[in-house]
Amino acid sequence: MPVGALDASPGLVFVMVTRVYPRPQMFIVEHERDQRRVYVQPSRKVPISAWD
């Protein structure tokens, strides 16, 4: 998972995911050392098979 490569620096991190998960479209995960990760997912399946 690419998010696992992030360091734990404090602050706000914006993460865009490419799939639809069974969660709200936007959600926040508190991470170590005062880091908050804001995840945003598409509202429906993205109609492409590969990212450039």
N, CA, C and O atoms as a GROMACS GRO file, in nm:
protein
  208
    1MET      N    1   0.084  -0.117   0.000
    1MET     CA    2   0.000   0.000   0.000
    1MET      C    3   0.089   0.125   0.000
    1MET      O    4   0.174   0.137   0.089
    2PRO      N    5   0.074   0.216  -0.094
    2PRO     CA    6   0.157   0.336  -0.101
    2PRO      C    7   0.148   0.425   0.024
    2PRO      O    8   0.245   0.492   0.058
    3VAL      N    9   0.034   0.427   0.092
    3VAL     CA   10   0.020   0.510   0.212
    3VAL      C   11   0.117   0.463   0.320
    3VAL      O   12   0.161   0.544   0.402
    4GLY      N   13   0.152   0.338   0.320
    4GLY     CA   14   0.248   0.286   0.417
    4GLY      C   15   0.386   0.346   0.402
    4GLY      O   16   0.468   0.337   0.493
    5ALA      N   17   0.413   0.407   0.288
    5ALA     CA   18   0.544   0.470   0.265
    5ALA      C   19   0.552   0.612   0.322
    5ALA      O   20   0.660   0.670   0.325
    6LEU      N   21   0.440   0.667   0.366
    6LEU     CA   22   0.441   0.802   0.423
    6LEU      C   23   0.514   0.804   0.557
    6LEU      O   24   0.509   0.706   0.632
    7ASP      N   25   0.580   0.914   0.586
    7ASP     CA   26   0.640   0.926   0.718
    7ASP      C   27   0.531   0.973   0.816
    7ASP      O   28   0.420   1.005   0.774
    8ALA      N   29   0.564   0.976   0.940
    8ALA     CA   30   0.464   1.009   1.044
    8ALA      C   31   0.472   1.156   1.085
    8ALA      O   32   0.435   1.189   1.198
    9SER      N   33   0.518   1.243   0.998
    9SER     CA   34   0.527   1.385   1.032
    9SER      C   35   0.389   1.438   1.069
    9SER      O   36   0.290   1.401   1.007
   10PRO      N   37   0.382   1.526   1.169
   10PRO     CA   38   0.253   1.581   1.208
   10PRO      C   39   0.194   1.666   1.095
   10PRO      O   40   0.267   1.725   1.015
   11GLY      N   41   0.063   1.672   1.092
   11GLY     CA   42  -0.004   1.755   0.993
   11GLY      C   43  -0.119   1.681   0.927
   11GLY      O   44  -0.161   1.574   0.972
   12LEU      N   45  -0.169   1.741   0.821
   12LEU     CA   46  -0.283   1.688   0.747
   12LEU      C   47  -0.233   1.629   0.615
   12LEU      O   48  -0.159   1.694   0.541
   13VAL      N   49  -0.273   1.506   0.586
   13VAL     CA   50  -0.233   1.437   0.463
   13VAL      C   51  -0.360   1.403   0.385
   13VAL      O   52  -0.454   1.346   0.441
   14PHE      N   53  -0.363   1.438   0.257
   14PHE     CA   54  -0.478   1.412   0.170
   14PHE      C   55  -0.449   1.287   0.089
   14PHE      O   56  -0.348   1.280   0.018
   15VAL      N   57  -0.537   1.187   0.099
   15VAL     CA   58  -0.518   1.059   0.029
   15VAL      C   59  -0.640   1.034  -0.060
   15VAL      O   60  -0.752   1.025  -0.011
   16MET      N   61  -0.616   1.022  -0.191
   16MET     CA   62  -0.725   0.989  -0.284
   16MET      C   63  -0.713   0.841  -0.318
   16MET      O   64  -0.608   0.795  -0.365
   17VAL      N   65  -0.820   0.767  -0.295
   17VAL     CA   66  -0.820   0.624  -0.328
   17VAL      C   67  -0.889   0.603  -0.462
   17VAL      O   68  -0.966   0.688  -0.506
   18THR      N   69  -0.863   0.491  -0.525
   18THR     CA   70  -0.914   0.467  -0.661
   18THR      C   71  -1.032   0.372  -0.666
   18THR      O   72  -1.089   0.350  -0.773
   19ARG      N   73  -1.069   0.316  -0.554
   19ARG     CA   74  -1.182   0.223  -0.549
   19ARG      C   75  -1.287   0.273  -0.451
   19ARG      O   76  -1.261   0.359  -0.368
   20VAL      N   77  -1.405   0.216  -0.463
   20VAL     CA   78  -1.513   0.248  -0.370
   20VAL      C   79  -1.508   0.145  -0.256
   20VAL      O   80  -1.509   0.024  -0.280
   21TYR      N   81  -1.504   0.194  -0.134
   21TYR     CA   82  -1.499   0.108  -0.016
   21TYR      C   83  -1.627   0.127   0.065
   21TYR      O   84  -1.694   0.229   0.050
   22PRO      N   85  -1.662   0.031   0.150
   22PRO     CA   86  -1.784   0.044   0.230
   22PRO      C   87  -1.765   0.140   0.348
   22PRO      O   88  -1.778   0.101   0.464
   23ARG      N   89  -1.734   0.263   0.317
   23ARG     CA   90  -1.715   0.370   0.416
   23ARG      C   91  -1.777   0.496   0.358
   23ARG      O   92  -1.814   0.498   0.241
   24PRO      N   93  -1.789   0.600   0.438
   24PRO     CA   94  -1.834   0.727   0.380
   24PRO      C   95  -1.738   0.771   0.269
   24PRO      O   96  -1.623   0.729   0.265
   25GLN      N   97  -1.787   0.856   0.179
   25GLN     CA   98  -1.704   0.899   0.066
   25GLN      C   99  -1.578   0.970   0.113
   25GLN      O  100  -1.474   0.961   0.047
   26MET      N  101  -1.585   1.039   0.225
   26MET     CA  102  -1.468   1.105   0.284
   26MET      C  103  -1.461   1.065   0.431
   26MET      O  104  -1.562   1.070   0.501
   27PHE      N  105  -1.343   1.027   0.477
   27PHE     CA  106  -1.327   0.993   0.618
   27PHE      C  107  -1.186   1.028   0.663
   27PHE      O  108  -1.095   1.038   0.581
   28ILE      N  109  -1.169   1.046   0.792
   28ILE     CA  110  -1.040   1.087   0.850
   28ILE      C  111  -0.990   0.977   0.943
   28ILE      O  112  -1.066   0.921   1.022
   29VAL      N  113  -0.860   0.947   0.932
   29VAL     CA  114  -0.797   0.849   1.019
   29VAL      C  115  -0.687   0.921   1.097
   29VAL      O  116  -0.598   0.981   1.037
   30GLU      N  117  -0.695   0.914   1.228
   30GLU     CA  118  -0.589   0.971   1.313
   30GLU      C  119  -0.470   0.876   1.307
   30GLU      O  120  -0.486   0.755   1.323
   31HIS      N  121  -0.353   0.931   1.285
   31HIS     CA  122  -0.233   0.849   1.275
   31HIS      C  123  -0.137   0.893   1.384
   31HIS      O  124  -0.163   0.990   1.456
   32GLU      N  125  -0.028   0.825   1.396
   32GLU     CA  126   0.067   0.858   1.503
   32GLU      C  127   0.125   0.998   1.489
   32GLU      O  128   0.128   1.055   1.379
   33ARG      N  129   0.171   1.054   1.600
   33ARG     CA  130   0.240   1.184   1.607
   33ARG      C  131   0.158   1.299   1.548
   33ARG      O  132   0.212   1.381   1.473
   34ASP      N  133   0.030   1.305   1.581
   34ASP     CA  134  -0.056   1.417   1.541
   34ASP      C  135  -0.074   1.431   1.391
   34ASP      O  136  -0.088   1.542   1.340
   35GLN      N  137  -0.073   1.320   1.320
   35GLN     CA  138  -0.099   1.324   1.177
   35GLN      C  139  -0.243   1.278   1.153
   35GLN      O  140  -0.288   1.178   1.209
   36ARG      N  141  -0.314   1.354   1.071
   36ARG     CA  142  -0.450   1.317   1.033
   36ARG      C  143  -0.451   1.292   0.883
   36ARG      O  144  -0.407   1.376   0.805
   37ARG      N  145  -0.503   1.177   0.843
   37ARG     CA  146  -0.511   1.142   0.701
   37ARG      C  147  -0.656   1.153   0.656
   37ARG      O  148  -0.744   1.086   0.710
   38VAL      N  149  -0.679   1.238   0.558
   38VAL     CA  150  -0.812   1.257   0.503
   38VAL      C  151  -0.822   1.173   0.375
   38VAL      O  152  -0.753   1.201   0.277
   39TYR      N  153  -0.906   1.072   0.378
   39TYR     CA  154  -0.926   0.984   0.263
   39TYR      C  155  -1.050   1.026   0.187
   39TYR      O  156  -1.155   1.054   0.246
   40VAL      N  157  -1.038   1.030   0.055
   40VAL     CA  158  -1.152   1.061  -0.032
   40VAL      C  159  -1.158   0.952  -0.138
   40VAL      O  160  -1.057   0.918  -0.200
   41GLN      N  161  -1.278   0.898  -0.156
   41GLN     CA  162  -1.294   0.793  -0.255
   41GLN      C  163  -1.396   0.835  -0.359
   41GLN      O  164  -1.478   0.923  -0.333
   42PRO      N  165  -1.393   0.774  -0.479
   42PRO     CA  166  -1.490   0.810  -0.581
   42PRO      C  167  -1.631   0.767  -0.539
   42PRO      O  168  -1.647   0.678  -0.456
   43SER      N  169  -1.730   0.829  -0.597
   43SER     CA  170  -1.869   0.795  -0.563
   43SER      C  171  -1.915   0.669  -0.635
   43SER      O  172  -2.014   0.607  -0.595
   44ARG      N  173  -1.845   0.630  -0.741
   44ARG     CA  174  -1.875   0.507  -0.813
   44ARG      C  175  -1.746   0.454  -0.874
   44ARG      O  176  -1.644   0.522  -0.874
   45LYS      N  177  -1.750   0.331  -0.928
   45LYS     CA  178  -1.632   0.271  -0.986
   45LYS      C  179  -1.574   0.362  -1.096
   45LYS      O  180  -1.647   0.414  -1.180
   46VAL      N  181  -1.443   0.378  -1.093
   46VAL     CA  182  -1.374   0.460  -1.193
   46VAL      C  183  -1.363   0.378  -1.321
   46VAL      O  184  -1.311   0.266  -1.318
   47PRO      N  185  -1.412   0.432  -1.435
   47PRO     CA  186  -1.420   0.352  -1.559
   47PRO      C  187  -1.289   0.345  -1.639
   47PRO      O  188  -1.288   0.368  -1.760
   48ILE      N  189  -1.179   0.313  -1.572
   48ILE     CA  190  -1.052   0.293  -1.642
   48ILE      C  191  -0.984   0.170  -1.582
   48ILE      O  192  -1.017   0.126  -1.472
   49SER      N  193  -0.890   0.114  -1.658
   49SER     CA  194  -0.822  -0.005  -1.607
   49SER      C  195  -0.680   0.021  -1.562
   49SER      O  196  -0.620  -0.063  -1.495
   50ALA      N  197  -0.622   0.137  -1.599
   50ALA     CA  198  -0.486   0.169  -1.559
   50ALA      C  199  -0.468   0.320  -1.546
   50ALA      O  200  -0.533   0.397  -1.617
   51TRP      N  201  -0.380   0.361  -1.454
   51TRP     CA  202  -0.348   0.502  -1.435
   51TRP      C  203  -0.217   0.532  -1.502
   51TRP      O  204  -0.125   0.449  -1.501
   52ASP      N  205  -0.206   0.648  -1.562
   52ASP     CA  206  -0.080   0.693  -1.622
   52ASP      C  207  -0.002   0.774  -1.522
   52ASP      O  208   0.108   0.821  -1.552
   0.00000   0.00000   0.00000
